[in-house]
Amino acid sequence: MSTAIIPDEVLRNLCANRWALPVMALLSREGGSRFAVIGRHYAMSPHSLTRCLEHLRSRGWVIPNPGHGHPLRPEYLLSETGRVAGALSERIMDERRRQGIGIADLPRWSLPLVVGLAPEWSRFGELQARLTPVTPRALSQTLQTMIGRDLVTRRLEGSFPPLPLYGLSGRGKDLAAAMAG
């Protein structure tokens, strides 16, 4: 597996909004799309889609199509900087689809956690330091979810008291490989 992982800032921005990753993947795959088409594709409310597109526009990844003239039917395209994040989003969504992981199946910190665990075993405190500003509760819940989805494994090191270590399972390594640059 390649150790060249995407920059933390790109990943955090993709994970900051629940719909950012799938919308970026759709825009990348389709070469752009209209507001209504995106909303229907993911069964999103107009409010959620508006917030997602505002988030993506504020990052400079999505732009309105300058050649599309009707204001009631806006169309969106990926910008030059958004194409890299869009291709990454496609790879991640393809791997999630291959593994049967839906859009809402993983918590917000799941993808940064995969990056934080690749390629070695880590203690809880080390993970929390890598994933700042994650709270201990959010990290604990994310780890439990990821262990339940067989993306992360937990092992106890034989010292006293036993020291839990977390690492990627085979499925987790596949997801990390999809995020590799």
C-alpha positions in Angstrom: 0.0 0.0 0.0 1.3 3.5 -0.9 2.0 5.7 2.1 1.2 8.9 0.1 -2.1 9.8 1.7 -4.1 12.8 0.7 -3.5 16.1 2.7 -5.4 16.3 6.0 -7.1 19.6 5.0 -8.6 18.1 1.8 -10.0 15.1 3.8 -11.3 17.3 6.6 -13.1 19.5 4.1 -14.6 16.4 2.4 -15.8 15.1 5.8 -17.0 18.4 7.2 -20.3 18.1 5.4 -22.2 14.8 5.2 -22.9 15.2 1.5 -19.7 16.7 0.3 -18.0 13.4 -0.6 -20.9 11.9 -2.6 -21.7 15.3 -4.3 -18.1 15.7 -5.3 -18.0 12.2 -6.7 -21.1 12.8 -8.7 -19.9 16.1 -10.1 -16.6 14.4 -11.0 -18.2 11.4 -12.6 -20.8 13.4 -14.6 -18.6 16.3 -15.5 -21.0 18.6 -13.6 -24.7 18.5 -12.8 -27.8 20.5 -12.2 -29.1 21.3 -8.6 -32.3 19.3 -9.1 -30.5 16.3 -10.5 -28.0 16.1 -7.6 -30.9 16.5 -5.1 -32.9 13.7 -6.8 -29.9 11.4 -7.1 -29.2 11.4 -3.3 -32.8 12.2 -2.2 -31.5 15.3 -0.5 -33.6 18.2 0.8 -33.0 21.5 -1.1 -31.7 23.0 2.2 -29.1 20.2 2.7 -27.9 20.5 -0.9 -27.7 24.3 -0.7 -25.5 24.0 2.5 -23.3 21.3 0.8 -22.8 23.4 -2.3 -22.0 26.5 -0.3 -19.5 24.5 1.7 -17.9 23.2 -1.6 -17.9 26.6 -3.2 -16.3 28.2 -0.1 -13.4 25.7 -0.6 -13.1 26.7 -4.2 -13.9 23.2 -5.5 -17.3 23.9 -7.1 -18.3 26.7 -9.4 -21.6 27.6 -11.1 -21.5 26.9 -14.8 -20.8 30.2 -16.4 -22.3 29.1 -19.7 -25.6 28.0 -18.1 -28.0 30.9 -18.1 -31.2 30.0 -16.2 -31.1 31.1 -12.5 -33.9 28.7 -11.5 -32.0 25.7 -12.9 -28.4 26.2 -11.7 -25.7 23.9 -12.9 -22.5 23.2 -11.0 -19.0 22.2 -12.2 -15.8 21.3 -10.5 -13.1 24.0 -10.6 -9.5 23.2 -11.4 -8.7 22.6 -7.7 -11.9 20.7 -7.3 -11.0 18.1 -9.9 -8.3 16.6 -7.6 -10.8 16.3 -4.7 -13.5 15.1 -7.1 -11.3 12.2 -8.4 -10.4 11.3 -4.9 -14.1 11.4 -3.9 -14.9 9.0 -6.8 -12.2 6.5 -5.7 -13.5 6.6 -2.1 -17.1 6.3 -3.1 -16.3 3.4 -5.4 -14.5 1.6 -2.7 -17.3 2.2 -0.2 -19.9 1.0 -2.8 -17.7 -2.1 -3.4 -17.7 -2.8 0.3 -21.4 -2.1 0.8 -20.9 1.0 2.9 -23.7 3.5 2.4 -23.4 7.3 2.6 -24.8 7.5 6.2 -23.1 4.2 7.4 -19.9 5.8 8.8 -19.5 8.7 11.2 -17.8 12.0 10.4 -14.4 11.0 11.7 -14.3 7.7 10.0 -12.2 8.6 7.0 -9.7 10.8 9.0 -9.4 7.8 11.3 -8.5 5.5 8.5 -5.8 8.0 7.5 -4.7 8.3 11.1 -4.3 4.5 11.5 -2.5 3.9 8.2 0.0 2.1 8.1 0.6 1.2 11.8 -1.1 0.3 15.1 -1.9 3.2 17.4 -3.1 3.9 20.9 -6.2 5.9 21.6 -4.3 8.9 22.8 -2.1 8.9 19.7 -5.1 8.8 17.5 -6.8 11.6 19.4 -3.6 13.8 19.0 -3.5 13.0 15.2 -7.2 13.8 14.7 -7.4 17.1 16.6 -10.0 18.5 17.3 -11.9 15.2 17.7 -13.4 14.7 21.1 -12.7 11.5 23.1 -16.4 10.6 22.9 -16.5 11.1 19.1 -13.3 9.1 18.6 -14.6 6.3 20.9 -17.9 6.1 19.0 -16.1 6.2 15.6 -13.8 3.4 16.7 -16.7 1.3 17.9 -18.6 1.8 14.6 -15.5 1.1 12.5 -14.8 -2.1 14.5 -18.4 -3.2 14.0 -18.1 -2.6 10.2 -14.8 -4.7 10.2 -12.7 -1.7 9.0 -10.6 -1.4 12.2 -9.3 -4.1 14.6 -8.5 -3.8 18.3 -5.8 -5.9 20.0 -4.5 -5.9 23.6 -0.8 -5.7 24.2 0.3 -8.1 26.9 1.5 -5.6 29.4 -0.2 -4.9 32.7 -2.6 -3.2 32.5 -3.3 -4.4 29.0 -2.8 -1.7 26.4 -5.4 -1.6 23.6 -4.0 -0.9 20.1 -6.0 -0.1 17.0 -5.1 -0.9 13.4 -6.8 -1.3 10.0 -8.4 -4.6 9.0 -8.1 -5.8 5.4 -11.2 -3.9 4.5 -9.8 -0.8 6.2 -6.6 -1.1 4.2 -8.6 -1.3 1.0 -10.4 1.9 2.0 -7.0 3.5 2.8 -5.6 2.4 -0.5 -8.5 4.2 -2.3 -7.5 7.4 -0.4 -3.8 7.1 -1.3 -2.5 9.7 -3.7 
